[in-house]
Amino acid sequence: MLRLEYAGACYHVINRGNYRQAIFEGEGAAEAFERCLGETAAKHGWRVHAFVIMRNHFHLALETSEPNLSVGMKHLQGTWANRFNRYRGLTGRPFQGRFKALHVEPGHALAQVAHYIHLNPVRAKILPAEQVGEFRWSSLHGFPRRGRPAWLVAGTVLAEAGGLADTAAGWRRYRDYLGVLAELSPREREEKFGRLSRGWVVGTKEFRQGLIQEMREHQAELTRARRPGEGEGDRQALRDEIWAERLEAAARTAGVDLRKLGLRKSAPEKVLLAAVMKATTDVSNGWLCERLKMGTPASVSQFVRRFHLEGRGDEARFKRAVAQAKG
């Protein structure tokens, strides 16, 4: 399976304790995880832009110098889990699964993820916003200190918070900036941070389309490609987005305006597009039924079967759309 791992890729990585257990609450647990993170980053050439270790989960904003996210995360979680279990005399998996990883566009989007990560202790009401830099198990605690490890990178956070200097004064201003973000209304917080830990990608439409195009150039079946740390909900979100993109492309090639399909369930343009999608993707009848307003999933199958029985598969615009999708 193709994995979206490449040199220079940025990710928002998340994982939780099995059954949401407070795995980092015990003595030395968070400290050991931070140590393992440093070992992993140094070993695999990661640049960590932000991290936080909470009672029952962690967040990382990281950049890989090589396509090695899965290998590195196996080392990070496996090494810490072995130490965790050995210290407590336990067996089994402390984490709920492998991990979740969202692709993040470098620059502004990556900085937004870092701000979101640094504000985790405030959202959890562990401490007030004015004390956010005092939370021990966070990159924000380590950024201003002397001897900061080489793998902990501050440039993006400071640049995207207003071009702040990497000085004590600059970090004070950054903490003030986080305080302002913490005071946003619920609606404003949702607009700014709501999608930073959901879905499969954080960034502009162009960035998202570029990732999809890269997969296509590697001749991968996009809807079946498994990405590092994804769950079934993430896979469905990716499928939906790819199917929508392909439907729009098919409509353009066939000269169909998706905004003017009308209400008729078996309209020729709807059936044409459904036939193209069924011929070129593994799209579900349920998705087509809902997106094209074609009645029921069974109706989609009947309409497409009738389309081919009537010889409409020989129509020029159907062939063009299929050729474009396969090309």
C-alpha positions in Angstrom: 0.0 0.0 0.0 1.2 3.5 -0.8 1.9 5.6 2.2 2.0 9.4 2.0 5.4 9.6 3.5 8.1 11.7 1.9 11.1 13.9 2.8 9.9 17.2 4.2 6.4 16.0 5.0 4.7 17.6 8.0 2.2 15.9 10.3 -0.1 16.4 13.2 0.3 13.1 15.1 -2.1 12.1 17.9 -2.6 9.0 20.0 -4.4 8.2 23.2 -4.2 5.7 26.1 -6.0 2.4 25.6 -9.6 3.0 26.8 -8.5 6.6 27.4 -6.5 5.5 30.4 -4.3 8.2 32.0 -1.1 6.5 30.9 1.1 9.6 31.4 -0.2 10.4 34.9 2.2 8.1 36.8 5.6 9.1 38.1 8.1 9.4 35.3 5.8 8.4 32.5 5.6 11.8 30.7 9.3 12.4 31.3 10.1 9.0 29.8 7.9 9.7 26.7 9.7 13.1 26.2 13.0 11.3 26.4 11.9 8.7 23.9 10.6 11.5 21.6 14.1 13.1 21.7 15.8 9.8 21.0 13.4 9.1 18.0 13.7 12.6 16.6 17.5 12.5 16.7 17.7 8.9 15.3 15.3 9.6 12.4 16.1 13.2 11.6 12.7 14.6 12.7 12.1 18.3 13.3 9.6 18.7 16.1 7.7 22.1 15.8 5.5 21.4 18.9 4.5 18.7 21.3 2.4 18.3 24.4 2.0 15.2 26.7 -1.4 15.2 28.5 -2.7 12.7 31.0 -4.1 10.3 28.5 -2.9 11.4 25.1 -0.2 13.3 23.2 0.1 15.6 20.2 3.1 16.2 17.9 3.6 18.7 15.1 6.6 17.2 13.3 8.5 17.3 10.0 10.3 14.3 8.6 13.6 14.6 6.7 13.0 11.2 5.1 9.9 9.2 4.4 10.0 7.5 7.8 7.0 8.6 9.9 5.7 5.0 10.4 9.2 3.7 11.2 9.8 6.5 13.7 6.4 6.2 15.4 6.9 2.5 15.8 10.2 3.2 17.5 8.8 6.0 19.7 5.6 4.2 20.9 7.3 0.8 21.0 10.3 2.0 23.0 8.2 3.9 25.5 5.6 1.1 25.8 8.3 -1.4 26.6 9.7 0.9 29.3 6.3 1.7 30.6 5.3 -2.0 30.9 8.7 -3.1 32.3 8.6 -0.4 35.0 5.1 -1.3 36.1 5.3 -5.0 35.6 2.5 -4.9 33.0 1.8 -6.5 29.6 -0.3 -5.3 26.6 -0.7 -2.1 24.7 -0.9 1.2 26.5 -2.1 3.0 23.3 -5.5 2.6 21.8 -4.0 1.9 18.4 -1.1 2.8 16.1 -1.5 6.6 15.9 -3.4 9.1 13.8 -1.5 11.4 11.5 -2.9 14.4 9.5 -0.9 15.9 6.7 -0.1 19.5 7.4 0.9 22.2 5.0 4.2 23.8 6.0 4.1 27.4 7.1 0.9 29.0 8.4 -1.1 25.7 8.8 1.7 24.1 10.6 2.0 27.0 13.0 -1.8 26.9 13.7 -1.4 23.2 14.7 1.5 24.2 17.0 -0.6 26.9 18.6 -3.4 24.4 19.1 -1.0 21.9 20.7 0.4 24.5 23.0 -3.1 25.5 24.2 -4.1 22.0 25.1 -3.4 22.4 28.9 -5.5 25.6 28.8 -8.5 23.9 27.1 -8.2 21.1 29.6 -8.4 23.7 32.4 -5.1 22.5 33.9 -3.9 26.0 34.2 -5.0 29.5 33.0 -3.8 31.0 29.7 -1.3 33.4 31.4 0.5 30.3 32.9 0.5 28.2 29.7 4.4 28.3 29.5 4.6 26.7 32.9 3.1 23.4 31.8 6.0 21.0 32.1 5.3 18.5 29.4 5.1 20.8 26.4 7.5 22.2 23.8 6.5 25.7 25.0 8.2 24.9 28.3 11.4 24.0 26.6 11.6 26.5 23.7 12.9 29.5 25.7 15.5 27.5 27.7 19.2 27.3 27.1 20.5 24.1 25.6 17.3 23.5 23.6 17.8 20.2 21.7 18.5 20.5 18.0 15.4 18.5 17.1 13.1 21.0 18.7 12.5 23.7 16.1 11.0 27.1 16.9 11.3 29.0 13.6 7.8 28.3 12.2 6.0 29.1 15.5 7.8 32.4 15.9 7.6 33.4 12.3 3.9 32.8 11.9 3.1 34.5 15.3 4.3 37.8 13.9 7.9 37.4 13.1 9.0 37.1 16.8 12.6 36.9 17.9 14.0 33.7 19.5 14.7 35.5 22.7 13.2 35.7 26.2 11.2 38.8 25.1 10.0 37.0 21.9 8.8 34.1 23.9 6.9 36.3 26.3 5.2 37.9 23.4 4.4 34.5 22.0 2.7 33.5 25.3 0.8 36.7 25.2 -0.3 35.8 21.7 -1.5 32.4 22.9 -3.5 34.2 25.6 -5.3 36.2 23.0 -6.1 33.0 21.1 -7.4 31.4 24.3 -9.9 34.3 24.7 -11.6 33.6 21.3 -15.3 32.9 21.4 -16.4 29.3 20.9 -17.4 30.1 17.3 -14.1 31.8 16.6 -12.2 28.9 18.2 -14.0 26.4 16.0 -13.3 28.4 12.9 -9.6 28.7 13.7 -8.8 25.4 15.3 -11.8 23.1 14.7 -10.3 21.1 11.8 -6.8 20.8 13.1 -7.3 17.3 14.5 -10.0 16.0 12.2 -10.0 14.6 8.7 -6.8 13.7 6.9 -5.2 17.0 5.9 -4.7 20.6 7.3 -4.0 23.2 4.7 -5.2 24.9 1.6 -7.3 23.3 -1.1 -4.2 23.5 -3.4 -2.1 21.6 -0.9 -4.8 18.9 -0.5 -5.1 18.5 -4.3 -1.3 18.3 -4.6 -1.3 15.3 -2.3 -4.0 13.6 -4.2 -2.2 14.3 -7.5 1.0 12.9 -6.1 -0.8 9.7 -5.3 -2.3 9.6 -8.7 1.1 10.0 -10.4 2.3 7.0 -8.4 -0.6 5.1 -10.0 -2.1 4.3 -6.6 -5.8 3.6 -6.2 -6.5 6.6 -4.1 -9.5 5.4 -2.2 -7.6 2.3 -1.1 -4.3 3.9 -0.2 -3.7 3.6 3.5 -2.0 6.4 5.2 0.1 6.3 8.3 -2.1 6.2 11.5 -5.4 6.6 9.7 -8.7 5.1 11.0 -11.7 4.1 9.1 -13.4 7.5 9.6 -10.3 9.2 8.2 -10.3 6.8 5.2 -14.0 7.6 4.5 -13.3 11.3 4.6 -10.5 10.9 2.1 -12.7 8.7 -0.1 -15.5 11.3 -0.1 -13.1 14.1 -1.1 -11.5 12.1 -3.9 -14.9 10.9 -5.2 -16.1 14.5 -5.2 -13.0 15.7 -7.1 -13.4 13.0 -9.7 -17.1 13.7 -10.1 -16.4 17.3 -10.8 -13.7 16.3 -13.3 -16.1 13.9 -15.1 -18.8 16.6 -15.2 -16.4 19.1 -16.8 -15.2 16.6 -19.4 -18.8 15.6 -20.2 -20.0 19.1 -20.3 -22.4 18.7 -17.5 -23.3 21.4 -15.0 -23.6 19.8 -11.5 -25.6 22.8 -10.4 -28.3 22.2 -13.0 -29.0 18.5 -12.8 -32.7 18.9 -11.8 -34.8 16.7 -9.6 -35.5 13.8 -11.9 -33.8 10.7 -10.4 -33.0 9.1 -13.7 -32.0 12.3 -15.6 -29.6 11.3 -18.5 -26.8 13.6 -17.2 -27.1 12.0 -13.7 -27.0 8.5 -15.1 -24.1 9.4 -17.4 -22.0 10.7 -14.5 -22.9 7.7 -12.3 -21.8 5.3 -15.1 -18.5 7.2 -15.4 -17.9 7.0 -11.7 -18.7 3.3 -11.5 -16.4 2.6 -14.4 -13.4 4.5 -13.0 -13.7 4.3 -9.2 -14.9 2.1 -6.4 -17.5 4.7 -5.5 -20.4 3.3 -3.5 -24.0 3.4 -4.8 -25.0 5.1 -1.6 -22.6 8.0 -2.2 -23.8 8.5 -5.8 -27.4 8.2 -4.6 -26.9 11.0 -2.1 -24.6 13.3 -4.2 -26.6 13.0 -7.4 -30.1 12.7 -5.8 -30.9 9.4 -7.6 -33.3 7.9 -5.2 -31.9 4.8 -3.5 -28.6 2.9 -3.9 -30.5 0.1 -5.7 -31.8 2.7 -8.2 -28.3 3.8 -9.1 -27.4 0.2 -10.0 -30.6 -0.1 -12.1 -30.0 3.2 -13.9 -26.4 2.4 -14.7 -27.2 -1.2 -15.9 -29.9 0.3 -18.2 -27.4 2.9 -19.5 -25.2 0.1 -20.8 -28.0 -2.1 -22.1 -29.2 0.8 -24.2 -25.7 1.2 -25.7 -25.0 4.6 -24.2 -21.6 3.4 -23.2 -20.6 4.0 -26.8 -21.4 7.7 -26.5 -18.4 10.0 -27.2 -18.7 12.0 -24.1 -18.9 8.9 -21.9 -15.7 7.6 -23.5 -14.0 11.0 -23.1 -14.9 11.2 -19.4 -13.7 7.6 -18.8 -10.5 8.2 -20.7 -9.8 11.5 -18.7 -10.4 9.7 -15.4 -8.1 6.8 -16.3 -5.4 9.2 -17.7 
